Amino acid sequence: MPDIVIADPCLVVLIGAAGAGKSTFAARHFAADEILSSDRFRAIVSGDEADQGATRAAFGRLDRELWRRLRAGQLTVVDATSIEPGARRSLVVRAEATGVPAVAIILDLPADVVLARNAARRPRVVDEAVVRRQLGRLRIALDGPTPPIGRDGFATVVVLRDPAEVEVVTIGRRPP
């Protein structure tokens, strides 16, 4: 896999099931202050990253911070599953409204890898049935007759399917 080159600033949307390695990928390639993590915002709102009851409030805060960063012309990474078309589209709309490109980086790893990684995420293990549903929704988004991800308005879509590929990929930045 060659380098992924992104405009700076841009919005990077990490897409993948729980346990796919989005947070690890984000931490490896981006500065901590560039990353807006749904888990982190759940912890801010409720004190518990895994508290799904805090999701609405967490995404409200994430959205406000996303707007602030994009308006300020700052590269921003959203670290959330972003499996559902509406979630992805709302992020792209924000990028378009602020004049920055949106880039999708999809971690489409084999199900057995994702399930094993999720099981090892103590104490933040997501129910296996939920992860399997997320994997199924991702398959539809990628392989359906008219893939929703292809219609979301991303300037660039990168799909990483092999764990070894994820380990060696690099991110380069260029001016817009």
Accessible surface in RSA format (square Angstrom, percent):
REM  Atomic radii and reference values for relative SASA: ProtOr
REM  Chains: A
REM  Algorithm: Lee & Richards
REM  Probe-radius: 1.40
REM  Slices: 20
REM RES _ NUM      All-atoms   Total-Side   Main-Chain    Non-polar    All polar
REM                ABS   REL    ABS   REL    ABS   REL    ABS   REL    ABS   REL
RES MET A   1    93.32  48.3  28.92  19.1  64.40 153.3  28.77  24.5  64.55  85.5
RES PRO A   2   106.06  77.3  92.66  84.5  13.40  48.7 105.28  86.9   0.78   4.9
RES ASP A   3    89.29  62.5  71.65  71.3  17.64  41.7   9.62  22.6  79.67  79.5
RES ILE A   4     7.66   4.4   3.58   2.7   4.08   9.8   7.66   5.5   0.00   0.0
RES VAL A   5    79.86  52.5  60.08  54.4  19.77  47.6  60.08  52.2  19.77  53.6
RES ILE A   6     1.71   1.0   0.13   0.1   1.58   3.8   1.71   1.2   0.00   0.0
RES ALA A   7     4.00   3.7   2.40   3.7   1.60   3.6   2.40   3.4   1.60   4.2
RES ASP A   8    52.85  37.0  42.33  42.1  10.52  24.9   9.00  21.2  43.85  43.7
RES PRO A   9    28.08  20.5  27.84  25.4   0.24   0.9  27.84  23.0   0.24   1.5
RES CYS A  10     0.00   0.0   0.00   0.0   0.00   0.0   0.00   0.0   0.00   0.0
RES LEU A  11     0.00   0.0   0.00   0.0   0.00   0.0   0.00   0.0   0.00   0.0
RES VAL A  12     0.00   0.0   0.00   0.0   0.00   0.0   0.00   0.0   0.00   0.0
RES VAL A  13     0.00   0.0   0.00   0.0   0.00   0.0   0.00   0.0   0.00   0.0
RES LEU A  14     0.00   0.0   0.00   0.0   0.00   0.0   0.00   0.0   0.00   0.0
RES ILE A  15     0.00   0.0   0.00   0.0   0.00   0.0   0.00   0.0   0.00   0.0
RES GLY A  16     0.00   0.0   0.00   N/A   0.00   0.0   0.00   0.0   0.00   0.0
RES ALA A  17     0.35   0.3   0.08   0.1   0.26   0.6   0.08   0.1   0.26   0.7
RES ALA A  18     7.54   6.9   6.06   9.4   1.48   3.4   7.54  10.6   0.00   0.0
RES GLY A  19     3.36   4.1   0.00   N/A   3.36   4.1   2.18   6.0   1.18   2.6
RES ALA A  20     0.58   0.5   0.41   0.6   0.16   0.4   0.41   0.6   0.16   0.4
RES GLY A  21    18.55  22.9   0.00   N/A  18.55  22.9  15.40  42.3   3.15   7.1
RES LYS A  22    15.27   7.5  13.34   8.2   1.93   4.6   7.01   6.3   8.27   8.8
RES SER A  23    51.77  43.7  45.73  61.0   6.04  13.9  34.98  74.5  16.78  23.5
RES THR A  24    81.02  57.6  74.87  75.9   6.16  14.7  46.62  62.6  34.40  52.0
RES PHE A  25     0.82   0.4   0.20   0.1   0.62   1.6   0.44   0.3   0.38   1.1
RES ALA A  26     0.31   0.3   0.31   0.5   0.00   0.0   0.31   0.4   0.00   0.0
RES ALA A  27    74.65  68.6  50.53  78.0  24.13  54.9  53.15  74.9  21.50  57.0
RES ARG A  28   107.78  45.3  71.37  36.4  36.41  86.7  44.93  61.4  62.85  38.1
RES HIS A  29    33.32  18.2  12.90   9.0  20.43  52.3  11.86  12.2  21.46  25.0
RES PHE A  30    12.27   6.1   0.00   0.0  12.27  31.9   4.08   2.5   8.18  23.4
RES ALA A  31    53.26  49.0  38.53  59.5  14.73  33.5  49.56  69.8   3.69   9.8
RES ALA A  32    89.68  82.5  69.48 107.2  20.20  46.0  72.46 102.0  17.22  45.6
RES ASP A  33   107.30  75.2  88.65  88.2  18.66  44.1  49.43 116.3  57.87  57.7
RES GLU A  34    22.70  13.0  22.70  17.2   0.00   0.0   6.07  11.7  16.63  13.6
RES ILE A  35    18.43  10.5  17.26  12.9   1.17   2.8  17.26  12.4   1.17   3.2
RES LEU A  36     3.44   1.9   3.44   2.5   0.00   0.0   3.44   2.4   0.00   0.0
RES SER A  37    15.30  12.9  15.30  20.4   0.00   0.0   9.77  20.8   5.52   7.7
RES SER A  38     8.51   7.2   8.21  11.0   0.31   0.7   0.31   0.7   8.21  11.5
RES ASP A  39    29.23  20.5  29.00  28.9   0.23   0.6   4.88  11.5  24.35  24.3
RES ARG A  40   102.62  43.1 102.16  52.1   0.47   1.1  55.59  76.0  47.03  28.5
RES PHE A  41    12.13   6.1  12.13   7.5   0.00   0.0  12.13   7.4   0.00   0.0
RES ARG A  42    19.19   8.1  19.19   9.8   0.00   0.0   0.00   0.0  19.19  11.6
RES ALA A  43    32.77  30.1  25.26  39.0   7.51  17.1  25.60  36.1   7.17  19.0
RES ILE A  44    81.42  46.3  51.25  38.2  30.17  72.7  59.16  42.6  22.26  60.4
RES VAL A  45    53.34  35.1  22.24  20.1  31.10  74.9  25.61  22.3  27.72  75.2
RES SER A  46    48.14  40.7  11.36  15.2  36.78  84.7  20.81  44.3  27.33  38.3
RES GLY A  47    67.00  82.6   0.00   N/A  67.00  82.6  31.66  86.9  35.34  79.1
RES ASP A  48    72.36  50.7  68.28  68.0   4.08   9.7  24.06  56.6  48.30  48.2
RES GLU A  49    63.48  36.4  59.61  45.1   3.87   9.2  13.40  25.9  50.08  40.9
RES ALA A  50    47.52  43.7  31.64  48.8  15.88  36.1  36.72  51.7  10.79  28.6
RES ASP A  51    49.36  34.6  42.82  42.6   6.54  15.5  12.02  28.3  37.34  37.2
RES GLN A  52   115.38  64.5 101.27  74.0  14.11  33.6  61.63 131.2  53.76  40.8
RES GLY A  53    75.71  93.4   0.00   N/A  75.71  93.4  39.61 108.7  36.10  80.9
RES ALA A  54     7.27   6.7   2.37   3.7   4.90  11.1   7.10  10.0   0.17   0.5
RES THR A  55    39.45  28.1  39.38  39.9   0.07   0.2  38.99  52.4   0.46   0.7
RES ARG A  56   215.90  90.7 201.86 102.9  14.04  33.4  83.15 113.6 132.75  80.5
RES ALA A  57    50.81  46.7  38.43  59.3  12.38  28.2  48.23  67.9   2.58   6.8
RES ALA A  58     0.16   0.1   0.03   0.1   0.12   0.3   0.16   0.2   0.00   0.0
RES PHE A  59    73.91  37.0  71.97  44.6   1.94   5.1  72.57  44.0   1.34   3.8
RES GLY A  60    25.96  32.0   0.00   N/A  25.96  32.0  24.35  66.8   1.62   3.6
RES ARG A  61   101.95  42.8  98.83  50.4   3.12   7.4  18.47  25.2  83.48  50.6
RES LEU A  62     3.11   1.7   3.11   2.2   0.00   0.0   3.11   2.2   0.00   0.0
RES ASP A  63    37.53  26.3  37.37  37.2   0.16   0.4  14.09  33.2  23.45  23.4
RES ARG A  64   148.28  62.3 140.87  71.8   7.41  17.6  74.39 101.7  73.88  44.8
RES GLU A  65    45.62  26.2  43.41  32.8   2.21   5.3  12.36  23.9  33.25  27.1
RES LEU A  66     0.17   0.1   0.17   0.1   0.00   0.0   0.17   0.1   0.00   0.0
RES TRP A  67    57.88  23.2  57.88  28.0   0.00   0.0  47.82  25.5  10.06  16.3
RES ARG A  68   119.79  50.3 113.65  57.9   6.15  14.6  71.72  98.0  48.08  29.1
RES ARG A  69    11.98   5.0  11.98   6.1   0.00   0.0   0.00   0.0  11.98   7.3
RES LEU A  70     2.65   1.5   0.09   0.1   2.56   6.4   0.09   0.1   2.56   6.9
RES ARG A  71   168.03  70.6 132.81  67.7  35.22  83.9  55.67  76.1 112.36  68.1
RES ALA A  72    64.16  59.0  26.03  40.2  38.13  86.7  39.47  55.6  24.69  65.4
RES GLY A  73    38.60  47.6   0.00   N/A  38.60  47.6  20.80  57.1  17.80  39.9
RES GLN A  74    66.30  37.1  62.05  45.3   4.25  10.1  20.34  43.3  45.96  34.9
RES LEU A  75     5.47   3.0   1.51   1.1   3.96  10.0   1.51   1.1   3.96  10.7
RES THR A  76     0.00   0.0   0.00   0.0   0.00   0.0   0.00   0.0   0.00   0.0
RES VAL A  77     0.00   0.0   0.00   0.0   0.00   0.0   0.00   0.0   0.00   0.0
RES VAL A  78     0.94   0.6   0.94   0.8   0.00   0.0   0.94   0.8   0.00   0.0
RES ASP A  79     8.20   5.7   6.61   6.6   1.58   3.7   0.46   1.1   7.74   7.7
RES ALA A  80     6.56   6.0   3.99   6.2   2.57   5.8   6.56   9.2   0.00   0.0
RES THR A  81    44.54  31.7  42.03  42.6   2.51   6.0  18.00  24.2  26.54  40.1
RES SER A  82     6.34   5.4   1.67   2.2   4.67  10.8   2.25   4.8   4.09   5.7
RES ILE A  83     8.32   4.7   5.86   4.4   2.46   5.9   5.86   4.2   2.46   6.7
RES GLU A  84    80.29  46.1  79.77  60.4   0.52   1.2  50.79  98.2  29.50  24.1
RES PRO A  85    48.24  35.2  47.87  43.6   0.37   1.4  48.16  39.8   0.08   0.5
RES GLY A  86    52.08  64.2   0.00   N/A  52.08  64.2  41.48 113.8  10.60  23.7
RES ALA A  87    46.49  42.7  34.04  52.5  12.45  28.3  42.61  60.0   3.88  10.3
RES ARG A  88     0.00   0.0   0.00   0.0   0.00   0.0   0.00   0.0   0.00   0.0
RES ARG A  89    91.89  38.6  91.89  46.8   0.00   0.0  42.14  57.6  49.75  30.2
RES SER A  90    43.21  36.5  38.35  51.2   4.85  11.2  29.19  62.2  14.02  19.6
RES LEU A  91    16.70   9.3  16.70  12.0   0.00   0.0  16.70  11.7   0.00   0.0
RES VAL A  92     0.44   0.3   0.44   0.4   0.00   0.0   0.44   0.4   0.00   0.0
RES VAL A  93    65.08  42.8  64.36  58.3   0.71   1.7  64.39  55.9   0.69   1.9
RES ARG A  94    48.92  20.5  48.92  24.9   0.00   0.0   0.97   1.3  47.95  29.1
RES ALA A  95     0.31   0.3   0.31   0.5   0.00   0.0   0.31   0.4   0.00   0.0
RES GLU A  96    96.63  55.5  73.60  55.7  23.03  54.8  45.57  88.1  51.06  41.7
RES ALA A  97    70.76  65.1  26.42  40.8  44.34 100.9  39.02  54.9  31.74  84.1
RES THR A  98    34.83  24.8   5.60   5.7  29.22  69.6  14.34  19.3  20.48  31.0
RES GLY A  99    68.57  84.6   0.00   N/A  68.57  84.6  36.78 100.9  31.79  71.2
RES VAL A 100    15.28  10.1   8.97   8.1   6.31  15.2  10.68   9.3   4.60  12.5
RES PRO A 101    45.46  33.1  35.05  31.9  10.41  37.8  44.63  36.8   0.83   5.1
RES ALA A 102     4.27   3.9   1.23   1.9   3.04   6.9   1.23   1.7   3.04   8.0
RES VAL A 103     4.66   3.1   4.66   4.2   0.00   0.0   4.66   4.0   0.00   0.0
RES ALA A 104     0.00   0.0   0.00   0.0   0.00   0.0   0.00   0.0   0.00   0.0
RES ILE A 105     0.00   0.0   0.00   0.0   0.00   0.0   0.00   0.0   0.00   0.0
RES ILE A 106     0.00   0.0   0.00   0.0   0.00   0.0   0.00   0.0   0.00   0.0
RES LEU A 107     1.43   0.8   0.06   0.0   1.37   3.4   0.06   0.0   1.37   3.7
RES ASP A 108     9.37   6.6   4.50   4.5   4.87  11.5   0.56   1.3   8.82   8.8
RES LEU A 109     5.51   3.1   0.00   0.0   5.51  13.9   0.27   0.2   5.24  14.1
RES PRO A 110    62.50  45.6  49.93  45.5  12.57  45.7  62.14  51.3   0.36   2.2
RES ALA A 111    46.58  42.8  38.36  59.2   8.21  18.7  38.36  54.0   8.21  21.8
RES ASP A 112   103.55  72.5  92.35  91.9  11.20  26.5  45.55 107.2  58.00  57.8
RES VAL A 113    38.70  25.5  34.21  31.0   4.48  10.8  38.55  33.5   0.15   0.4
RES VAL A 114     0.53   0.3   0.53   0.5   0.00   0.0   0.53   0.5   0.00   0.0
RES LEU A 115    27.85  15.5  23.62  16.9   4.23  10.6  24.02  16.9   3.83  10.3
RES ALA A 116    64.47  59.3  50.51  77.9  13.96  31.8  58.71  82.7   5.76  15.3
RES ARG A 117    76.24  32.0  69.99  35.7   6.25  14.9  38.70  52.9  37.55  22.8
RES ASN A 118     4.31   3.0   4.31   4.2   0.00   0.0   0.00   0.0   4.31   4.2
RES ALA A 119    50.01  46.0  46.30  71.5   3.71   8.4  47.05  66.3   2.97   7.9
RES ALA A 120    79.44  73.0  49.37  76.2  30.08  68.4  58.13  81.9  21.32  56.5
RES ARG A 121    60.95  25.6  51.48  26.2   9.47  22.6  33.87  46.3  27.08  16.4
RES ARG A 122   181.02  76.0 154.19  78.6  26.84  63.9  64.90  88.7 116.12  70.4
RES PRO A 123   129.58  94.4 102.21  93.2  27.36  99.5 107.23  88.5  22.35 138.9
RES ARG A 124    63.52  26.7  61.66  31.4   1.86   4.4  16.02  21.9  47.50  28.8
RES VAL A 125    57.37  37.8  31.83  28.8  25.55  61.6  31.83  27.7  25.55  69.3
RES VAL A 126    35.85  23.6  31.82  28.8   4.04   9.7  35.78  31.1   0.07   0.2
RES ASP A 127    89.48  62.7  75.12  74.8  14.36  33.9  32.81  77.2  56.67  56.5
RES GLU A 128    91.30  52.4  86.16  65.2   5.14  12.2  29.59  57.2  61.70  50.4
RES ALA A 129    52.14  47.9  44.23  68.3   7.91  18.0  48.65  68.5   3.50   9.3
RES VAL A 130    47.91  31.5  47.87  43.3   0.04   0.1  47.87  41.6   0.04   0.1
RES VAL A 131     0.00   0.0   0.00   0.0   0.00   0.0   0.00   0.0   0.00   0.0
RES ARG A 132   125.95  52.9 116.84  59.6   9.10  21.7  46.63  63.7  79.31  48.1
RES ARG A 133   149.17  62.6 141.40  72.1   7.77  18.5  76.34 104.3  72.84  44.1
RES GLN A 134    33.12  18.5  32.27  23.6   0.85   2.0  12.99  27.7  20.13  15.3
RES LEU A 135    21.02  11.7  20.11  14.4   0.91   2.3  20.25  14.2   0.77   2.1
RES GLY A 136    32.77  40.4   0.00   N/A  32.77  40.4  31.16  85.5   1.61   3.6
RES ARG A 137    96.46  40.5  93.33  47.6   3.14   7.5  33.42  45.7  63.04  38.2
RES LEU A 138     0.75   0.4   0.75   0.5   0.00   0.0   0.75   0.5   0.00   0.0
RES ARG A 139    94.31  39.6  93.64  47.7   0.67   1.6  67.09  91.7  27.22  16.5
RES ILE A 140    98.83  56.2  95.60  71.2   3.23   7.8  98.81  71.2   0.02   0.1
RES ALA A 141     3.13   2.9   2.79   4.3   0.34   0.8   3.04   4.3   0.09   0.2
RES LEU A 142    25.23  14.0   9.02   6.5  16.21  40.7   9.52   6.7  15.70  42.3
RES ASP A 143    91.07  63.8  59.44  59.2  31.63  74.8  34.65  81.6  56.41  56.3
RES GLY A 144    16.48  20.3   0.00   N/A  16.48  20.3  10.46  28.7   6.02  13.5
RES PRO A 145   143.03 104.2 105.21  95.9  37.82 137.5 119.04  98.3  23.99 149.1
RES THR A 146    85.84  61.0  79.32  80.4   6.52  15.5  63.81  85.7  22.02  33.3
RES PRO A 147    48.42  35.3  47.59  43.4   0.83   3.0  47.59  39.3   0.83   5.2
RES PRO A 148    21.82  15.9  21.15  19.3   0.67   2.4  21.72  17.9   0.10   0.6
RES ILE A 149     5.90   3.4   4.69   3.5   1.21   2.9   4.69   3.4   1.21   3.3
RES GLY A 150    64.09  79.0   0.00   N/A  64.09  79.0  30.84  84.6  33.26  74.5
RES ARG A 151   158.18  66.4 128.53  65.5  29.65  70.6  69.91  95.5  88.28  53.5
RES ASP A 152     7.06   4.9   6.93   6.9   0.13   0.3   0.13   0.3   6.93   6.9
RES GLY A 153    43.52  53.7   0.00   N/A  43.52  53.7  27.58  75.7  15.94  35.7
RES PHE A 154    23.91  12.0   0.29   0.2  23.62  61.5   0.29   0.2  23.62  67.6
RES ALA A 155    72.38  66.5  30.16  46.5  42.22  96.0  41.81  58.9  30.57  81.0
RES THR A 156    55.72  39.6  50.10  50.8   5.62  13.4  32.32  43.4  23.40  35.4
RES VAL A 157    61.69  40.6  32.63  29.5  29.07  70.0  32.63  28.3  29.07  78.8
RES VAL A 158    19.58  12.9  16.52  15.0   3.06   7.4  19.58  17.0   0.00   0.0
RES VAL A 159    36.53  24.0  21.74  19.7  14.79  35.6  21.74  18.9  14.79  40.1
RES LEU A 160     0.00   0.0   0.00   0.0   0.00   0.0   0.00   0.0   0.00   0.0
RES ARG A 161   118.39  49.7 112.83  57.5   5.56  13.2  54.51  74.5  63.88  38.7
RES ASP A 162    71.34  50.0  69.77  69.4   1.56   3.7  21.60  50.8  49.73  49.6
RES PRO A 163    37.30  27.2  37.15  33.9   0.15   0.5  37.28  30.8   0.01   0.1
RES ALA A 164    64.19  59.0  56.06  86.5   8.13  18.5  62.37  87.8   1.82   4.8
RES GLU A 165    41.08  23.6  35.68  27.0   5.41  12.9  14.42  27.9  26.67  21.8
RES VAL A 166     6.48   4.3   6.47   5.9   0.01   0.0   6.47   5.6   0.01   0.0
RES GLU A 167    95.37  54.8  77.11  58.3  18.26  43.5  36.90  71.4  58.46  47.7
RES VAL A 168   103.68  68.2  84.33  76.3  19.35  46.6  90.14  78.3  13.54  36.7
RES VAL A 169     3.55   2.3   0.00   0.0   3.55   8.6   0.42   0.4   3.13   8.5
RES THR A 170    66.33  47.2  65.15  66.0   1.18   2.8  64.12  86.1   2.21   3.3
RES ILE A 171    30.38  17.3   2.48   1.8  27.91  67.3   2.73   2.0  27.65  75.0
RES GLY A 172    24.93  30.7   0.00   N/A  24.93  30.7  24.79  68.0   0.14   0.3
RES ARG A 173    98.35  41.3  63.27  32.3  35.08  83.5  33.20  45.4  65.15  39.5
RES ARG A 174   116.18  48.8 112.82  57.5   3.36   8.0  46.03  62.9  70.15  42.5
RES PRO A 175   104.65  76.3  96.01  87.5   8.64  31.4  99.87  82.5   4.78  29.7
RES PRO A 176   115.73  84.3  62.06  56.6  53.67 195.1  83.41  68.9  32.33 200.9
END  Absolute sums over single chains surface
CHAIN  1 A     8366.1       6410.1       1956.1       4853.5       3512.6
END  Absolute sums over all chains
TOTAL          8366.1       6410.1       1956.1       4853.5       3512.6
